[in-house]
Amino acid sequence: GSVAETFRVIQGTVTEEFVKSTQGVFQFELSGDGGGTWYIDLKTKGGGAGFGKPPVAADVVMSMSSADFVKMFTAKAFMALMAGNSSIKGDMMLTLSLEKVL
């Protein structure tokens, strides 16, 4: 799976309900294949996910390799990968709510 593919899947799981309950914006700084800046917006109406900077300031910025990002969302190894391989700046509680996306 590629980063773009993973974000397509994530976009499909972003619901109004989920945005309401999370109220956070996540920015990912990914290195490697398909890397760059990506975001998941679980704050503004309707939410969204995709390439580039989020529409509003991110509450959480995570830096990791794109391979780890894809693994994190596809292998359901969220907590392990998050703890081991990424640097996270921002609200940890919010970060945990990301698990619901998986």
Secondary structure, DSSP 4 states (H G I P E B T S, - for coil): --HHHHHHHHHHH--HHHHHHH-EEEEEEEESTT-EEEEEEESSTT-EEEESS-SS--SEEEEEEHHHHHHHHHSS-HHHHHHHH-EEEE-HHHHHHGGGG-
